[in-house]
């Protein structure tokens, strides 16, 4: 008579459920922190030097222009673009940072550039994403270790 092998996954299943429950508790806070950091960095990128105004050739006031190099921080004339930055929760697990198109309809041209002006991606998603994922990685490892066996 052959001896059967018993497979018991109950401890693994219970630990997985504990980890999932803890991650669901902490995830909204981590997402909100990442969105707030992204919003803060975007504001910093839009706080470049102001160029003010000067008299035009016909005597009227003309907004000053700075270099259109595509570098950060983005030069500002009126601060409308910086004032248009919004942060909004779509759900507890999803937030968005964007420039309000009603206040600054030209934001898309600053962000992606035109054939005359270099793009200035003032919302640094590509820089912030790895930082947020590294923080998530650390937090989830701590949760797994504390969930026990």
VOTIMI-359760 format. One record per residue (C-alpha): x, y, z; residue number from 1; residue in three letters. Coordinates in steps of 0.02 Angstrom, whole numbers, plus 32768, in hexadecimal, padded with zeros to 4 digits. Layout:
REM residues N
<site><px>X</px><py>Y</py><pz>Z</pz><k>NUM</k><r>ALA</r></site>
...
//
This chain:
REM residues 149
<site><px>8000</px><py>8000</py><pz>8000</pz><k>1</k><r>UNK</r></site>
<site><px>8048</px><py>80A7</py><pz>7FCD</pz><k>2</k><r>UNK</r></site>
<site><px>8054</px><py>813C</py><pz>8041</pz><k>3</k><r>UNK</r></site>
<site><px>7FF7</px><py>81D8</py><pz>8000</pz><k>4</k><r>UNK</r></site>
<site><px>8040</px><py>8285</py><pz>800B</pz><k>5</k><r>UNK</r></site>
<site><px>7FDD</px><py>830A</py><pz>8064</pz><k>6</k><r>UNK</r></site>
<site><px>7FE4</px><py>83BF</py><pz>8026</pz><k>7</k><r>UNK</r></site>
<site><px>7FA9</px><py>8443</py><pz>80A1</pz><k>8</k><r>UNK</r></site>
<site><px>7FA6</px><py>84F8</py><pz>8066</pz><k>9</k><r>UNK</r></site>
<site><px>7F3B</px><py>853D</py><pz>80F3</pz><k>10</k><r>UNK</r></site>
<site><px>7FCB</px><py>859E</py><pz>8146</pz><k>11</k><r>UNK</r></site>
<site><px>7FFE</px><py>85EA</py><pz>809F</pz><k>12</k><r>UNK</r></site>
<site><px>7F4A</px><py>8618</py><pz>8077</pz><k>13</k><r>UNK</r></site>
<site><px>7F2E</px><py>866A</py><pz>8120</pz><k>14</k><r>UNK</r></site>
<site><px>7FD1</px><py>86CC</py><pz>8113</pz><k>15</k><r>UNK</r></site>
<site><px>7FA2</px><py>8705</py><pz>8063</pz><k>16</k><r>UNK</r></site>
<site><px>7EF9</px><py>8742</py><pz>80A2</pz><k>17</k><r>UNK</r></site>
<site><px>7F4C</px><py>87A1</py><pz>8132</pz><k>18</k><r>UNK</r></site>
<site><px>7FC8</px><py>87F2</py><pz>80BA</pz><k>19</k><r>UNK</r></site>
<site><px>7F3E</px><py>8822</py><pz>8042</pz><k>20</k><r>UNK</r></site>
<site><px>7ED5</px><py>886E</py><pz>80CE</pz><k>21</k><r>UNK</r></site>
<site><px>7F68</px><py>88D5</py><pz>810F</pz><k>22</k><r>UNK</r></site>
<site><px>7F98</px><py>8910</py><pz>8060</pz><k>23</k><r>UNK</r></site>
<site><px>7EE4</px><py>8947</py><pz>8040</pz><k>24</k><r>UNK</r></site>
<site><px>7EEA</px><py>89AD</py><pz>80E1</pz><k>25</k><r>UNK</r></site>
<site><px>7F8D</px><py>8A08</py><pz>80B9</pz><k>26</k><r>UNK</r></site>
<site><px>7F7C</px><py>8A19</py><pz>7FFA</pz><k>27</k><r>UNK</r></site>
<site><px>7F0B</px><py>8AB4</py><pz>7FF5</pz><k>28</k><r>UNK</r></site>
<site><px>7F84</px><py>8B13</py><pz>8065</pz><k>29</k><r>UNK</r></site>
<site><px>801A</px><py>8AE1</py><pz>7FFA</pz><k>30</k><r>UNK</r></site>
<site><px>7FC1</px><py>8B14</py><pz>7F59</pz><k>31</k><r>UNK</r></site>
<site><px>7F8E</px><py>8BBB</py><pz>7FA4</pz><k>32</k><r>UNK</r></site>
<site><px>8041</px><py>8BDD</py><pz>7FE0</pz><k>33</k><r>UNK</r></site>
<site><px>8087</px><py>8BB4</py><pz>7F33</pz><k>34</k><r>UNK</r></site>
<site><px>8008</px><py>8C28</py><pz>7EDF</pz><k>35</k><r>UNK</r></site>
<site><px>802D</px><py>8CB5</py><pz>7F59</pz><k>36</k><r>UNK</r></site>
<site><px>80E8</px><py>8CA2</py><pz>7F3A</pz><k>37</k><r>UNK</r></site>
<site><px>80CA</px><py>8CA6</py><pz>7E7D</pz><k>38</k><r>UNK</r></site>
<site><px>8060</px><py>8D43</py><pz>7E90</pz><k>39</k><r>UNK</r></site>
<site><px>80E6</px><py>8D96</py><pz>7EFA</pz><k>40</k><r>UNK</r></site>
<site><px>816E</px><py>8D6D</py><pz>7E7A</pz><k>41</k><r>UNK</r></site>
<site><px>8102</px><py>8DAC</py><pz>7DEB</pz><k>42</k><r>UNK</r></site>
<site><px>80E7</px><py>8E51</py><pz>7E47</pz><k>43</k><r>UNK</r></site>
<site><px>81A3</px><py>8E5D</py><pz>7E63</pz><k>44</k><r>UNK</r></site>
<site><px>81C0</px><py>8E40</py><pz>7DA8</pz><k>45</k><r>UNK</r></site>
<site><px>814A</px><py>8ED0</py><pz>7D80</pz><k>46</k><r>UNK</r></site>
<site><px>819D</px><py>8F4C</py><pz>7DF5</pz><k>47</k><r>UNK</r></site>
<site><px>8220</px><py>8F8B</py><pz>7D7C</pz><k>48</k><r>UNK</r></site>
<site><px>8257</px><py>903F</py><pz>7D6F</pz><k>49</k><r>UNK</r></site>
<site><px>81D2</px><py>90BE</py><pz>7D43</pz><k>50</k><r>UNK</r></site>
<site><px>81FC</px><py>912E</py><pz>7CB1</pz><k>51</k><r>UNK</r></site>
<site><px>817F</px><py>91B7</py><pz>7CD6</pz><k>52</k><r>UNK</r></site>
<site><px>8148</px><py>9232</py><pz>7C51</pz><k>53</k><r>UNK</r></site>
<site><px>819A</px><py>92B9</py><pz>7BEC</pz><k>54</k><r>UNK</r></site>
<site><px>8164</px><py>9341</py><pz>7B73</pz><k>55</k><r>UNK</r></site>
<site><px>8145</px><py>9307</py><pz>7AC3</pz><k>56</k><r>UNK</r></site>
<site><px>8179</px><py>9363</py><pz>7A26</pz><k>57</k><r>UNK</r></site>
<site><px>80D3</px><py>93BE</py><pz>7A1F</pz><k>58</k><r>UNK</r></site>
<site><px>80D3</px><py>93ED</py><pz>7AD8</pz><k>59</k><r>UNK</r></site>
<site><px>805F</px><py>9361</py><pz>7B17</pz><k>60</k><r>UNK</r></site>
<site><px>8094</px><py>92E4</py><pz>7B9B</pz><k>61</k><r>UNK</r></site>
<site><px>80D6</px><py>923F</py><pz>7B57</pz><k>62</k><r>UNK</r></site>
<site><px>80F8</px><py>91A3</py><pz>7BBD</pz><k>63</k><r>UNK</r></site>
<site><px>81B1</px><py>917F</py><pz>7BCA</pz><k>64</k><r>UNK</r></site>
<site><px>81F5</px><py>90E1</py><pz>7B7A</pz><k>65</k><r>UNK</r></site>
<site><px>827B</px><py>906F</py><pz>7BBA</pz><k>66</k><r>UNK</r></site>
<site><px>82DE</px><py>8FE2</py><pz>7B6D</pz><k>67</k><r>UNK</r></site>
<site><px>8275</px><py>8F55</py><pz>7B25</pz><k>68</k><r>UNK</r></site>
<site><px>82F5</px><py>8ECE</py><pz>7B4C</pz><k>69</k><r>UNK</r></site>
<site><px>8288</px><py>8E44</py><pz>7B93</pz><k>70</k><r>UNK</r></site>
<site><px>82E3</px><py>8E4C</py><pz>7C3A</pz><k>71</k><r>UNK</r></site>
<site><px>8299</px><py>8E52</py><pz>7CE8</pz><k>72</k><r>UNK</r></site>
<site><px>825A</px><py>8EB4</py><pz>7D40</pz><k>73</k><r>UNK</r></site>
<site><px>81E2</px><py>8EF8</py><pz>7CBE</pz><k>74</k><r>UNK</r></site>
<site><px>81EF</px><py>8FB6</py><pz>7CB0</pz><k>75</k><r>UNK</r></site>
<site><px>814D</px><py>900D</py><pz>7CDC</pz><k>76</k><r>UNK</r></site>
<site><px>80FE</px><py>90AF</py><pz>7CA8</pz><k>77</k><r>UNK</r></site>
<site><px>8059</px><py>90B2</py><pz>7D06</pz><k>78</k><r>UNK</r></site>
<site><px>8059</px><py>9013</py><pz>7D70</pz><k>79</k><r>UNK</r></site>
<site><px>7FB5</px><py>8FD8</py><pz>7D21</pz><k>80</k><r>UNK</r></site>
<site><px>7FFC</px><py>8F2D</py><pz>7CF3</pz><k>81</k><r>UNK</r></site>
<site><px>803C</px><py>8F0F</py><pz>7DA4</pz><k>82</k><r>UNK</r></site>
<site><px>7F94</px><py>8F48</py><pz>7DE8</pz><k>83</k><r>UNK</r></site>
<site><px>7F39</px><py>8ECE</py><pz>7D76</pz><k>84</k><r>UNK</r></site>
<site><px>7F8C</px><py>8E33</py><pz>7DC2</pz><k>85</k><r>UNK</r></site>
<site><px>7F0B</px><py>8DC5</py><pz>7E15</pz><k>86</k><r>UNK</r></site>
<site><px>7F14</px><py>8D26</py><pz>7E7C</pz><k>87</k><r>UNK</r></site>
<site><px>7E77</px><py>8CBC</py><pz>7E85</pz><k>88</k><r>UNK</r></site>
<site><px>7E4A</px><py>8C10</py><pz>7EC8</pz><k>89</k><r>UNK</r></site>
<site><px>7DF2</px><py>8BA1</py><pz>7E4A</pz><k>90</k><r>UNK</r></site>
<site><px>7DE1</px><py>8B14</py><pz>7EC9</pz><k>91</k><r>UNK</r></site>
<site><px>7E3C</px><py>8AE6</py><pz>7F6B</pz><k>92</k><r>UNK</r></site>
<site><px>7EBD</px><py>8A8C</py><pz>7F01</pz><k>93</k><r>UNK</r></site>
<site><px>7ECD</px><py>8B07</py><pz>7E70</pz><k>94</k><r>UNK</r></site>
<site><px>7EF8</px><py>8BC1</py><pz>7E73</pz><k>95</k><r>UNK</r></site>
<site><px>7F1D</px><py>8C36</py><pz>7DE2</pz><k>96</k><r>UNK</r></site>
<site><px>7F8B</px><py>8CD0</py><pz>7DD1</pz><k>97</k><r>UNK</r></site>
<site><px>7F61</px><py>8D3F</py><pz>7D3C</pz><k>98</k><r>UNK</r></site>
<site><px>7F5D</px><py>8DF0</py><pz>7CF9</pz><k>99</k><r>UNK</r></site>
<site><px>7EAA</px><py>8E31</py><pz>7CEE</pz><k>100</k><r>UNK</r></site>
<site><px>7E89</px><py>8E50</py><pz>7C34</pz><k>101</k><r>UNK</r></site>
<site><px>7E07</px><py>8ED5</py><pz>7C5C</pz><k>102</k><r>UNK</r></site>
<site><px>7E86</px><py>8F41</py><pz>7CB9</pz><k>103</k><r>UNK</r></site>
<site><px>7F1F</px><py>8F1D</py><pz>7C4C</pz><k>104</k><r>UNK</r></site>
<site><px>7EEC</px><py>8ED4</py><pz>7BA3</pz><k>105</k><r>UNK</r></site>
<site><px>7FA1</px><py>8EE4</py><pz>7B67</pz><k>106</k><r>UNK</r></site>
<site><px>7FE2</px><py>8E69</py><pz>7BEA</pz><k>107</k><r>UNK</r></site>
<site><px>7FE4</px><py>8DDC</py><pz>7B6C</pz><k>108</k><r>UNK</r></site>
<site><px>8058</px><py>8E42</py><pz>7AFB</pz><k>109</k><r>UNK</r></site>
<site><px>80D0</px><py>8E65</py><pz>7B89</pz><k>110</k><r>UNK</r></site>
<site><px>80CF</px><py>8DAE</py><pz>7BBF</pz><k>111</k><r>UNK</r></site>
<site><px>80E3</px><py>8D5D</py><pz>7B13</pz><k>112</k><r>UNK</r></site>
<site><px>8133</px><py>8DF0</py><pz>7AB8</pz><k>113</k><r>UNK</r></site>
<site><px>8113</px><py>8E2F</py><pz>7A08</pz><k>114</k><r>UNK</r></site>
<site><px>817D</px><py>8E35</py><pz>796D</pz><k>115</k><r>UNK</r></site>
<site><px>81C4</px><py>8EDA</py><pz>79B0</pz><k>116</k><r>UNK</r></site>
<site><px>81D4</px><py>8EB5</py><pz>7A6A</pz><k>117</k><r>UNK</r></site>
<site><px>8225</px><py>8E22</py><pz>7AC2</pz><k>118</k><r>UNK</r></site>
<site><px>81B4</px><py>8DB8</py><pz>7B33</pz><k>119</k><r>UNK</r></site>
<site><px>81B8</px><py>8DDD</py><pz>7BEC</pz><k>120</k><r>UNK</r></site>
<site><px>816C</px><py>8D49</py><pz>7C48</pz><k>121</k><r>UNK</r></site>
<site><px>814A</px><py>8DA8</py><pz>7CE8</pz><k>122</k><r>UNK</r></site>
<site><px>80E9</px><py>8D16</py><pz>7D38</pz><k>123</k><r>UNK</r></site>
<site><px>817D</px><py>8CA0</py><pz>7D5A</pz><k>124</k><r>UNK</r></site>
<site><px>8121</px><py>8BF9</py><pz>7D52</pz><k>125</k><r>UNK</r></site>
<site><px>81B9</px><py>8B9B</py><pz>7D0E</pz><k>126</k><r>UNK</r></site>
<site><px>8224</px><py>8BD8</py><pz>7D9E</pz><k>127</k><r>UNK</r></site>
<site><px>81A3</px><py>8BC2</py><pz>7E28</pz><k>128</k><r>UNK</r></site>
<site><px>8162</px><py>8B14</py><pz>7DF7</pz><k>129</k><r>UNK</r></site>
<site><px>8202</px><py>8AB4</py><pz>7E26</pz><k>130</k><r>UNK</r></site>
<site><px>820A</px><py>8B0F</py><pz>7ECE</pz><k>131</k><r>UNK</r></site>
<site><px>8155</px><py>8AE3</py><pz>7EF5</pz><k>132</k><r>UNK</r></site>
<site><px>816D</px><py>8A2D</py><pz>7EC0</pz><k>133</k><r>UNK</r></site>
<site><px>8209</px><py>8A1D</py><pz>7F2C</pz><k>134</k><r>UNK</r></site>
<site><px>81A7</px><py>8A5D</py><pz>7FC2</pz><k>135</k><r>UNK</r></site>
<site><px>811A</px><py>89E3</py><pz>7F9C</pz><k>136</k><r>UNK</r></site>
<site><px>8197</px><py>8956</py><pz>7F8E</pz><k>137</k><r>UNK</r></site>
<site><px>81DF</px><py>897D</py><pz>803A</pz><k>138</k><r>UNK</r></site>
<site><px>8133</px><py>898D</py><pz>808B</pz><k>139</k><r>UNK</r></site>
<site><px>80F2</px><py>88EB</py><pz>8040</pz><k>140</k><r>UNK</r></site>
<site><px>818E</px><py>888C</py><pz>8078</pz><k>141</k><r>UNK</r></site>
<site><px>8172</px><py>88CC</py><pz>8129</pz><k>142</k><r>UNK</r></site>
<site><px>80BB</px><py>8896</py><pz>8122</pz><k>143</k><r>UNK</r></site>
<site><px>80EA</px><py>87E8</py><pz>80E4</pz><k>144</k><r>UNK</r></site>
<site><px>816B</px><py>87D4</py><pz>816F</pz><k>145</k><r>UNK</r></site>
<site><px>80F2</px><py>8810</py><pz>81F5</pz><k>146</k><r>UNK</r></site>
<site><px>8064</px><py>879F</py><pz>81B7</pz><k>147</k><r>UNK</r></site>
<site><px>80BC</px><py>870A</py><pz>8202</pz><k>148</k><r>UNK</r></site>
<site><px>80B1</px><py>8657</py><pz>81CB</pz><k>149</k><r>UNK</r></site>
//
